């Protein structure tokens, strides 16, 4: 079918953390106290899952994705500007999409390349696709994929498909993995899903398979156990089952 894409990832480890009330137990003992005070709740959650998921792994490459990024911090800055107040360079530098990914690199002195992705409601899916492509470039080297997001500030009103709480998900793609996640997309019409895309992805670990749609494109994830297959990425007419 035209518009189809197939890829799969060797999932060595996954860590998910949700912060429904602002009191999630994040492990940030690896962050300097002065820096920790400047981190947003989203950044704390993101760094916590990234650290936990990459423990014992030498210098993983990093792909980070978020639909809204540091939107709460950004709105606060815009409100300050509207009131005639200035914005500090430090606050601004921590508001950009790749801020937390950059902090991860600095904290762990990791000089591997980092990519930051944002693509609307499908930000998680396209971030995972980018991670699969990056992993396929050097499948013997680990790659850390981190997705995090939070509800929009109230000034935006209700938004379709938004999560009710702040959440972060980290996935470690690595050759020794014994679990594969088969991923596909197709341009078939389906009603837009109400849940956030990352949560739909997590359902595949409970039920074996899960689907999600943005109204134009449908994503599907299916888990399988065993084997040490490398990630493959392809489009219509390609063989998505190639192994190393």
LOLO-533373 format. One line per 8 residues: number of its first residue (from 1); their letters; for each residue x, y, z of N, C-alpha, C. Coordinates in Angstrom, 3 decimals. Example, Ala and Ser with C-alpha at 12.3 -4.5 7.8 and 13.67 -1.06 7.14 Angstrom:
BEGIN
1> AS> 13.190 -5.690 7.800 12.300 -4.500 7.800 13.200 -3.300 7.800 | 12.850 -2.250 7.080 13.670 -1.060 7.140 12.900 0.030 7.870
// end
This chain:
BEGIN
1> XXXXXXXX> 0.852 -1.189 0.000 0.000 0.000 0.000 0.886 1.238 0.000 | 0.559 2.205 -0.835 1.335 3.422 -0.917 1.338 4.120 0.431 | 2.518 4.664 0.810 2.621 5.391 2.056 2.959 4.539 3.252 | 3.170 3.226 3.042 3.517 2.356 4.159 4.999 2.456 4.499 | 5.298 2.347 5.766 6.678 2.294 6.249 6.782 1.185 7.279 | 7.860 0.404 7.195 8.090 -0.674 8.150 9.455 -0.461 8.799 | 9.520 -0.648 10.082 10.813 -0.651 10.764 10.645 -1.375 12.091 | 11.753 -1.772 12.656 11.677 -2.395 13.963 12.917 -2.071 14.770
9> XXXXXXXX> 12.763 -2.144 16.076 13.850 -1.750 16.957 14.131 -2.866 17.964 | 15.406 -3.132 18.251 15.771 -4.087 19.296 15.718 -3.363 20.640 | 14.752 -3.685 21.462 14.523 -2.951 22.701 15.213 -3.662 23.866 | 16.294 -3.077 24.321 17.082 -3.667 25.401 16.508 -3.303 26.774 | 15.965 -2.090 26.891 15.464 -1.624 28.186 14.471 -0.495 27.954 | 13.485 -0.379 28.829 12.573 0.759 28.764 12.247 1.237 30.167 | 12.084 2.553 30.314 11.749 3.163 31.596 10.666 4.208 31.355 | 9.582 4.106 32.114 8.471 5.051 31.984 8.184 5.660 33.345
17> XXXXXXXX> 7.983 6.969 33.365 7.701 7.659 34.614 6.622 8.704 34.365 | 5.613 8.687 35.218 4.489 9.615 35.093 4.423 10.494 36.333 | 4.091 11.760 36.121 4.014 12.710 37.224 2.643 13.376 37.185 | 1.702 12.781 37.899 0.331 13.269 37.846 0.086 14.462 38.751 | 0.853 14.575 39.849 0.582 15.632 40.824 1.796 16.492 41.152 | 2.860 16.372 40.352 4.043 17.188 40.589 4.958 16.653 41.677 | 4.713 15.422 42.140 5.525 14.869 43.225 6.132 13.515 42.840 | 6.403 13.317 41.577 6.993 12.048 41.138 8.376 11.864 41.761
25> XXXXXXXX> 8.709 10.632 42.107 9.993 10.329 42.736 11.072 10.221 41.661 | 11.723 11.335 41.369 12.777 11.350 40.366 14.132 11.221 41.043 | 14.999 10.399 40.469 16.353 10.212 40.983 17.279 11.171 40.254 | 17.668 12.261 40.932 18.522 13.276 40.313 19.801 13.486 41.102 | 20.252 12.429 41.777 21.483 12.527 42.538 22.701 12.787 41.666 | 22.596 12.561 40.384 23.704 12.757 39.457 23.782 14.189 38.934 | 22.822 15.041 39.327 22.776 16.430 38.852 23.298 17.364 39.935 | 24.149 18.296 39.545 24.661 19.291 40.478 23.496 20.058 41.115
33> XXXXXXXX> 23.514 20.259 42.436 22.393 20.926 43.103 22.041 22.292 42.531 | 23.036 23.067 42.130 22.751 24.397 41.564 21.985 24.284 40.253 | 22.371 23.306 39.434 21.652 23.085 38.183 20.263 22.529 38.450 | 20.153 21.624 39.404 18.865 20.997 39.702 17.796 22.039 40.039 | 18.201 23.098 40.729 17.237 24.141 41.116 16.682 24.882 39.905 | 17.424 24.870 38.809 16.981 25.585 37.609 16.151 24.710 36.663 | 16.100 23.418 36.945 15.390 22.506 36.044 13.884 22.615 36.224 | 13.161 22.508 35.127 11.703 22.451 35.181 11.277 21.051 35.609
41> XXXXXXXX> 10.030 20.876 36.055 9.542 19.523 36.373 9.673 18.568 35.198 | 9.447 19.060 33.975 9.572 18.190 32.799 11.015 17.763 32.596 | 11.957 18.693 32.755 13.376 18.365 32.585 13.826 17.356 33.638 | 13.354 17.508 34.871 13.716 16.564 35.931 13.218 15.156 35.594 | 11.984 15.080 35.114 11.409 13.791 34.752 12.192 13.162 33.597 | 12.522 13.981 32.599 13.222 13.506 31.403 14.616 13.000 31.743 | 15.364 13.773 32.512 16.719 13.362 32.883 16.695 12.118 33.765 | 15.676 11.995 34.603 15.578 10.832 35.479 15.419 9.545 34.684
49> XXXXXXXX> 14.500 9.512 33.711 14.305 8.283 32.937 15.492 8.027 32.014 | 16.104 9.105 31.476 17.264 8.932 30.603 18.419 8.297 31.372 | 18.634 8.775 32.587 19.715 8.224 33.424 19.449 6.771 33.785 | 18.226 6.472 34.210 17.887 5.113 34.618 17.995 4.133 33.464 | 17.564 4.569 32.275 17.544 3.677 31.117 18.940 3.423 30.555 | 19.858 4.360 30.757 21.192 4.230 30.163 22.254 3.799 31.163 | 21.853 3.389 32.368 22.823 2.955 33.370 23.692 1.813 32.840 | 25.004 1.952 33.031 25.921 0.896 32.628 26.182 0.819 31.142
57> XXXXXXXX> 25.656 1.782 30.393 25.810 1.770 28.933 26.830 2.826 28.533 | 27.852 2.478 27.783 28.899 3.443 27.438 28.472 4.419 26.338 | 28.373 5.693 26.681 28.164 6.785 25.723 27.130 6.485 24.638 | 25.859 6.335 24.996 24.854 6.088 23.958 24.606 7.317 23.098 | 24.324 7.098 21.847 23.803 8.181 21.017 22.412 8.532 21.536 | 21.963 9.748 21.279 20.711 10.193 21.880 19.782 10.807 20.845 | 18.522 10.368 20.877 17.439 11.015 20.129 16.391 11.427 21.149 | 16.021 12.692 21.129 15.009 13.206 22.050 13.834 13.746 21.245
65> XXXXXXXX> 12.617 13.483 21.722 11.427 13.986 21.039 10.417 14.491 22.062 | 9.655 15.490 21.666 8.592 16.022 22.505 7.631 16.789 21.620 | 6.363 16.678 21.931 5.380 17.437 21.158 5.450 18.927 21.485 | 5.496 19.244 22.774 5.446 20.643 23.193 6.737 21.145 23.819 | 7.619 20.233 24.204 8.852 20.657 24.845 8.587 21.435 26.130 | 9.404 22.433 26.380 9.298 23.238 27.605 8.235 24.330 27.436 | 7.013 23.910 27.097 5.960 24.870 26.797 5.556 25.686 28.023 | 5.581 25.094 29.209 5.215 25.832 30.416 6.203 26.963 30.679
73> XXXXXXXX> 7.488 26.671 30.517 8.513 27.696 30.694 8.383 28.768 29.611 | 8.094 28.346 28.394 7.969 29.293 27.289 6.794 30.243 27.500 | 5.648 29.715 27.918 4.481 30.551 28.172 4.779 31.547 29.287 | 5.479 31.095 30.320 5.843 31.988 31.416 6.712 33.144 30.917 | 7.649 32.851 30.027 8.492 33.908 29.466 7.671 34.888 28.641 | 6.756 34.359 27.843 5.912 35.228 27.015 5.038 36.133 27.883 | 4.546 35.600 28.987 3.743 36.411 29.898 4.598 37.509 30.528 | 5.834 37.191 30.862 6.736 38.213 31.399 6.965 39.320 30.384
81> XXXXXXXX> 7.183 38.930 29.128 7.390 39.929 28.080 6.152 40.798 27.891 | 4.971 40.174 27.958 3.717 40.926 27.802 3.533 41.939 28.922 | 4.112 41.649 30.090 4.011 42.557 31.230 5.163 43.557 31.265 | 6.001 43.527 30.238 7.107 44.468 30.167 8.355 44.040 30.898 | 8.401 42.798 31.375 9.587 42.294 32.080 10.563 41.669 31.091 | 11.816 41.595 31.506 12.827 40.986 30.657 12.902 39.484 30.867 | 13.646 38.809 29.997 13.863 37.360 30.087 15.359 37.123 30.190 | 15.758 36.344 31.188 17.184 36.082 31.361 17.669 35.083 30.311
89> XXXXXXXX> 18.922 35.227 29.873 19.476 34.273 28.904 19.449 32.837 29.410 | 19.655 32.659 30.724 19.641 31.303 31.284 18.271 30.674 31.164 | 17.233 31.433 31.512 15.871 30.913 31.409 15.551 30.579 29.962 | 15.942 31.469 29.045 15.666 31.215 27.626 16.396 29.964 27.140 | 17.661 29.802 27.545 18.444 28.662 27.051 17.856 27.328 27.488 | 17.135 27.324 28.607 16.526 26.085 29.090 15.110 25.880 28.557 | 14.667 26.762 27.668 13.310 26.652 27.130 13.267 26.020 25.743 | 14.416 25.898 25.082 14.435 25.378 23.717 14.233 23.866 23.723
97> XXXXXXXX> 13.824 23.308 22.589 13.447 21.894 22.519 14.581 20.958 22.914 | 15.804 21.284 22.499 16.921 20.366 22.759 17.661 20.684 24.047 | 17.076 21.521 24.920 17.770 21.906 26.156 18.094 20.710 27.036 | 17.103 19.849 27.290 17.327 18.713 28.177 18.294 17.706 27.560 | 18.200 17.523 26.249 19.150 16.627 25.576 20.569 17.166 25.715 | 20.716 18.477 25.600 22.028 19.083 25.783 22.541 18.923 27.202 | 21.652 19.074 28.182 22.044 18.890 29.573 22.509 17.453 29.830 | 21.814 16.485 29.239 22.211 15.082 29.382 23.639 14.898 28.873
105> XXXXXXXX> 23.929 15.476 27.726 25.273 15.357 27.159 26.327 15.994 28.062 | 26.000 17.167 28.617 26.955 17.872 29.475 27.168 17.139 30.802 | 26.088 16.692 31.407 26.180 16.034 32.712 27.029 14.774 32.638 | 26.839 13.997 31.566 27.547 12.718 31.447 28.766 12.795 30.522 | 29.092 14.033 30.112 30.261 14.240 29.245 30.206 13.318 28.020 | 29.009 13.212 27.466 28.764 12.360 26.310 28.841 13.215 25.045 | 29.833 12.952 24.207 30.038 13.765 23.006 29.425 13.133 21.765 | 28.620 12.072 21.944 27.946 11.448 20.801 26.885 12.408 20.236
113> XXXXXXXX> 26.569 12.292 18.933 25.574 13.181 18.319 24.201 13.055 18.976 | 23.481 14.167 19.012 22.148 14.212 19.587 21.183 14.831 18.584 | 19.979 14.283 18.494 18.941 14.810 17.603 17.699 15.108 18.421 | 17.041 16.240 18.135 15.785 16.596 18.801 14.680 16.680 17.751 | 13.527 16.062 18.040 12.430 15.935 17.084 11.134 16.471 17.687 | 10.364 17.210 16.890 9.001 17.590 17.267 8.152 17.559 16.008 | 7.023 16.838 16.069 6.199 16.679 14.868 4.730 16.526 15.233 | 4.206 17.506 15.965 2.791 17.495 16.302 2.390 16.288 17.121
121> XXXXXXXX> 1.183 15.781 16.886 0.670 14.655 17.662 1.486 13.388 17.447 | 2.187 13.290 16.337 2.974 12.090 16.029 4.439 12.246 16.405 | 4.743 13.155 17.310 6.140 13.397 17.691 6.808 12.140 18.230 | 6.091 11.362 19.044 6.698 10.135 19.560 7.061 9.186 18.423 | 6.127 8.969 17.497 6.353 8.019 16.413 7.495 8.426 15.502 | 7.537 9.705 15.122 8.613 10.146 14.241 9.951 10.188 14.969 | 9.903 10.441 16.283 11.135 10.347 17.056 11.658 8.920 17.088 | 10.750 7.948 17.238 11.152 6.546 17.238 11.699 6.135 15.872
129> XXXXXXXX> 11.095 6.640 14.813 11.599 6.356 13.470 13.003 6.925 13.296 | 13.219 8.143 13.765 14.567 8.733 13.707 15.553 7.889 14.506 | 15.117 7.411 15.670 15.988 6.569 16.484 16.346 5.279 15.745 | 15.353 4.685 15.057 15.606 3.460 14.297 16.615 3.702 13.175 | 16.474 4.827 12.488 17.406 5.158 11.414 18.816 5.381 11.953 | 18.903 6.116 13.052 20.212 6.374 13.650 20.853 5.081 14.146 | 20.058 4.211 14.755 20.586 2.949 15.246 21.111 2.094 14.098 | 20.388 2.080 12.989 20.763 1.249 11.844 22.107 1.662 11.240
137> XXXXXXXX> 22.534 2.895 11.491 23.828 3.348 10.984 24.983 2.608 11.656 | 24.784 2.210 12.906 25.836 1.502 13.644 25.170 0.611 14.692 | 24.612 -0.527 14.288 23.802 -1.358 15.189 24.559 -1.997 16.347 | 25.867 -1.936 16.354 26.621 -2.492 17.482 26.760 -1.480 18.618 | 26.342 -0.230 18.364 26.485 0.823 19.370 25.109 1.183 19.933 | 24.993 1.378 21.249 23.692 1.666 21.863 23.163 3.035 21.482 | 21.829 3.127 21.451 21.170 4.400 21.190 20.042 4.578 22.199 | 19.977 5.743 22.790 18.953 6.063 23.780 17.910 6.978 23.139
145> XXXXXXXX> 16.657 6.534 23.184 15.551 7.361 22.695 14.715 7.800 23.889 | 14.502 9.105 24.010 13.735 9.651 25.130 12.621 10.534 24.589 | 11.413 10.268 25.065 10.262 11.112 24.730 9.643 11.617 26.025 | 9.350 12.903 26.086 8.659 13.446 27.253 7.737 14.574 26.821 | 6.683 14.767 27.588 5.732 15.827 27.266 4.893 16.120 28.497 | 4.187 17.237 28.457 3.324 17.626 29.553 2.094 18.329 29.001 | 1.015 18.407 29.779 -0.195 19.076 29.294 0.077 20.540 28.994 | -0.647 21.067 28.032 -0.510 22.488 27.714 -1.018 23.346 28.868
153> XXXXXXXX> -0.428 24.518 29.078 -0.950 25.441 30.092 -2.407 25.794 29.807 | -3.132 26.163 30.848 -4.565 26.420 30.731 -4.935 27.496 29.730 | -4.004 28.392 29.425 -4.306 29.479 28.498 -4.698 28.948 27.120 | -4.288 27.718 26.796 -4.607 27.129 25.505 -5.985 26.463 25.490 | -6.621 26.307 26.644 -7.903 25.620 26.691 -7.706 24.127 26.500 | -8.802 23.395 26.303 -8.711 21.950 26.109 -8.187 21.627 24.716 | -7.343 20.606 24.649 -6.755 20.193 23.376 -6.998 18.710 23.171 | -7.334 18.320 21.953 -7.623 16.920 21.639 -6.365 16.074 21.749
161> XXXXXXXX> -6.504 14.928 22.412 -5.402 13.974 22.456 -4.293 14.324 23.422 | -4.526 15.273 24.330 -3.494 15.637 25.291 -3.513 14.685 26.477 | -2.345 14.391 27.014 -2.285 13.605 28.230 -2.704 14.452 29.425 | -3.181 13.793 30.444 -3.650 14.519 31.630 -2.522 14.804 32.602 | -1.349 14.214 32.383 -0.247 14.397 33.306 1.085 14.434 32.555 | 2.090 14.909 33.230 3.446 14.951 32.695 3.987 13.519 32.664 | 4.705 13.170 31.604 5.214 11.802 31.486 6.487 11.778 30.649 | 7.337 10.779 30.924 8.579 10.608 30.165 8.827 9.119 29.949
169> XXXXXXXX> 9.286 8.788 28.754 9.556 7.401 28.370 10.938 7.328 27.738 | 11.766 6.408 28.219 13.095 6.200 27.645 13.205 4.770 27.135 | 13.764 4.612 25.953 13.960 3.304 25.328 15.429 3.169 24.946 | 16.037 2.048 25.310 17.418 1.794 24.932 17.450 0.777 23.804 | 17.935 1.193 22.659 18.090 0.322 21.495 19.524 -0.178 21.481 | 19.661 -1.525 21.498 21.014 -2.072 21.591 21.011 -3.497 21.062 | 22.124 -3.873 20.444 22.262 -5.175 19.788 21.952 -6.375 20.690 | 22.346 -6.383 21.986 22.068 -7.574 22.804 20.586 -7.800 23.119
177> XXXXXXXX> 19.702 -6.923 22.684 18.285 -7.030 23.042 17.677 -8.347 22.583 | 16.813 -8.902 23.424 16.080 -10.114 23.068 14.618 -9.816 22.759 | 14.226 -8.552 22.826 12.857 -8.163 22.490 12.894 -7.208 21.304 | 12.071 -7.490 20.316 11.934 -6.632 19.155 10.558 -5.951 19.183 | 10.516 -4.732 18.727 9.227 -4.062 18.513 9.113 -3.772 17.024 | 8.130 -4.401 16.392 7.880 -4.210 14.965 6.949 -3.002 14.806 | 7.338 -2.078 13.983 6.598 -0.827 13.818 6.200 -0.658 12.357 | 5.028 -0.099 12.139 4.594 0.183 10.770 3.666 1.381 10.767
185> XXXXXXXX> 3.623 2.054 9.636 2.668 3.146 9.436 1.973 2.937 8.101 | 0.745 3.395 8.008 0.007 3.302 6.751 -0.908 4.509 6.632 | -1.161 4.907 5.394 -1.996 6.082 5.143 -3.448 5.683 4.965 | -3.977 4.908 5.901 -5.378 4.536 5.814 -6.191 5.402 6.778 | -7.373 5.741 6.358 -8.223 6.613 7.157 -8.720 5.884 8.399 | -8.648 6.552 9.515 -9.150 6.020 10.782 -9.428 7.207 11.685 | -10.386 7.096 12.571 -10.664 8.203 13.490 -9.429 8.530 14.320 | -9.219 9.795 14.575 -8.076 10.208 15.386 -8.204 9.647 16.800
193> XXXXXXXX> -7.112 9.095 17.316 -7.106 8.518 18.654 -7.143 9.615 19.712 | -7.773 9.301 20.835 -7.873 10.265 21.923 -6.638 10.279 22.821 | -5.974 9.137 22.952 -4.848 9.055 23.884 -3.555 9.561 23.250 | -2.600 9.996 24.061 -1.293 10.381 23.528 -0.620 9.195 22.846 | 0.171 9.467 21.828 0.763 8.403 21.032 1.707 7.514 21.843 | 2.496 8.097 22.726 3.435 7.304 23.509 2.716 6.292 24.396 | 1.559 6.653 24.903 0.802 5.725 25.738 0.226 4.583 24.903 | -0.145 4.886 23.672 -0.606 3.819 22.782 0.533 2.837 22.505
201> XXXXXXXX> 1.739 3.352 22.328 2.901 2.489 22.125 3.089 1.554 23.318 | 2.952 2.058 24.525 3.153 1.238 25.718 2.133 0.110 25.821 | 0.959 0.300 25.235 -0.065 -0.749 25.288 0.378 -2.026 24.594 | 1.304 -1.915 23.653 1.731 -3.127 22.940 2.453 -4.090 23.867 | 2.994 -3.599 24.985 3.678 -4.485 25.926 2.688 -5.225 26.817 | 1.473 -4.712 26.916 0.427 -5.378 27.688 -0.374 -6.339 26.823 | -0.661 -5.923 25.586 -1.562 -6.699 24.725 -0.862 -7.333 23.524 | 0.423 -7.071 23.339 1.144 -7.652 22.216 1.140 -6.789 20.985
209> XXXXXXXX> 0.080 -6.003 20.797 -0.024 -5.133 19.632 -0.880 -3.932 20.001 | -0.596 -2.788 19.393 -1.416 -1.606 19.619 -1.411 -0.739 18.376 | -2.473 0.046 18.221 -2.636 0.945 17.076 -2.930 2.347 17.572 | -2.599 3.307 16.727 -2.870 4.715 17.044 -2.983 5.477 15.730 | -3.890 6.461 15.679 -4.080 7.232 14.451 -4.179 8.719 14.765 | -3.622 9.528 13.871 -3.793 10.979 13.982 -4.911 11.478 13.068 | -5.621 10.523 12.440 -6.691 10.858 11.518 -6.289 10.721 10.065 | -4.974 10.824 9.793 -4.455 10.674 8.428 -3.556 9.447 8.291
217> XXXXXXXX> -2.776 9.185 9.314 -1.828 8.064 9.282 -2.067 7.182 10.496 | -2.007 5.867 10.271 -2.176 4.904 11.357 -0.832 4.260 11.680 | -0.505 4.231 12.962 0.716 3.618 13.445 0.361 2.305 14.146 | 1.215 1.300 13.993 1.015 0.014 14.674 2.346 -0.458 15.247 | 2.271 -0.998 16.477 3.449 -1.552 17.144 3.123 -2.962 17.618 | 4.048 -3.869 17.416 3.858 -5.253 17.828 5.153 -5.777 18.435 | 5.065 -6.349 19.601 6.276 -6.843 20.264 6.505 -8.309 19.909 | 7.759 -8.713 19.942 8.114 -10.116 19.780 9.311 -10.385 20.662
225> XXXXXXXX> 9.415 -11.601 21.152 10.496 -11.969 22.053 11.496 -12.855 21.335 | 12.757 -12.786 21.786 13.793 -13.670 21.265 14.477 -13.099 20.044 | 15.659 -13.594 19.761 16.407 -13.164 18.585 17.190 -11.899 18.855 | 18.127 -11.618 17.976 18.941 -10.415 18.089 19.011 -9.745 16.724 | 17.856 -9.401 16.218 17.788 -8.821 14.887 18.123 -7.337 14.926 | 18.836 -6.877 13.924 19.124 -5.463 13.814 17.865 -4.731 13.337 | 17.850 -3.449 13.572 16.747 -2.633 13.066 16.813 -2.543 11.549 | 15.668 -2.649 10.901 15.588 -2.395 9.469 14.515 -1.357 9.232
233> XXXXXXXX> 14.701 -0.552 8.229 13.740 0.490 7.892 13.456 0.401 6.407 | 12.190 0.457 6.028 11.873 0.368 4.611 10.529 0.957 4.302 | 10.235 1.086 3.020 8.945 1.592 2.577 8.195 0.517 1.830 | 7.167 0.908 1.104 6.363 -0.047 0.358 7.242 -0.819 -0.618 | 7.053 -2.128 -0.642 7.802 -2.956 -1.577 9.120 -3.454 -1.042 | 9.504 -3.043 0.185 10.753 -3.524 0.748 10.471 -4.665 1.716 | 11.521 -5.371 2.073 11.379 -6.500 2.983 11.630 -6.037 4.414 | 10.579 -5.950 5.243 10.785 -5.460 6.608 11.265 -6.528 7.569
241> XXXX> 11.555 -7.738 7.078 11.932 -8.838 7.977 13.407 -9.177 7.887 | 14.197 -8.349 7.198 15.623 -8.618 7.059 16.283 -8.654 8.434 | 17.184 -9.605 8.657 17.903 -9.706 9.919 19.386 -9.692 9.645 | 20.125 -9.529 10.741 21.592 -9.508 10.577 22.134 -10.921 10.396
// end
